[in-house]
Amino acid sequence: MIYELRIYHCVPGRLAALHARFSTVTLKLWKKHRIRQVGFFTDTIGDNCNSKLTYLLQWKSLAEREEKWNAFAADPVWIAARTETEKDGPIVARVENSMLAPTGYSKLK
């Protein structure tokens, strides 16, 4: 397995809009495209408590990731929803993305 760590740094004041988009649109589309989420996290201490969302995705391979992520990104429902949810301006200012491979002693494999 490969795990994808994604960190979204929101435009100030837009974290609630990002949470709403994930809970009402994105997760349904991920289910449609068989994208597996491991978990979502927010910071509880520090400077980023009101502007950062971190999550993990699970992939069998980079090829699976490319196929499913590209299909999701091209989905007309996603494109329309993203446009609609950003009508008042962008939600995400910056994205950090890492592909992680578990170590031999990791609980997640």
Rosetta blueprint (number, residue, H / E / L):
1 M L
2 I E
3 Y E
4 E E
5 L E
6 R E
7 I E
8 Y E
9 H E
10 C E
11 V L
12 P L
13 G L
14 R L
15 L H
16 A H
17 A H
18 L H
19 H H
20 A H
21 R H
22 F H
23 S H
24 T H
25 V H
26 T H
27 L H
28 K H
29 L H
30 W H
31 K H
32 K H
33 H L
34 R L
35 I L
36 R E
37 Q E
38 V E
39 G E
40 F E
41 F E
42 T E
43 D L
44 T L
45 I L
46 G L
47 D L
48 N L
49 C L
50 N L
51 S L
52 K E
53 L E
54 T E
55 Y E
56 L E
57 L E
58 Q E
59 W E
60 K L
61 S L
62 L H
63 A H
64 E H
65 R H
66 E H
67 E H
68 K H
69 W H
70 N H
71 A H
72 F H
73 A H
74 A H
75 D L
76 P H
77 V H
78 W H
79 I H
80 A H
81 A H
82 R H
83 T H
84 E H
85 T H
86 E L
87 K L
88 D L
89 G L
90 P L
91 I L
92 V E
93 A E
94 R E
95 V E
96 E E
97 N E
98 S E
99 M E
100 L E
101 A L
102 P L
103 T L
104 G L
105 Y L
106 S L
107 K L
108 L L
109 K L
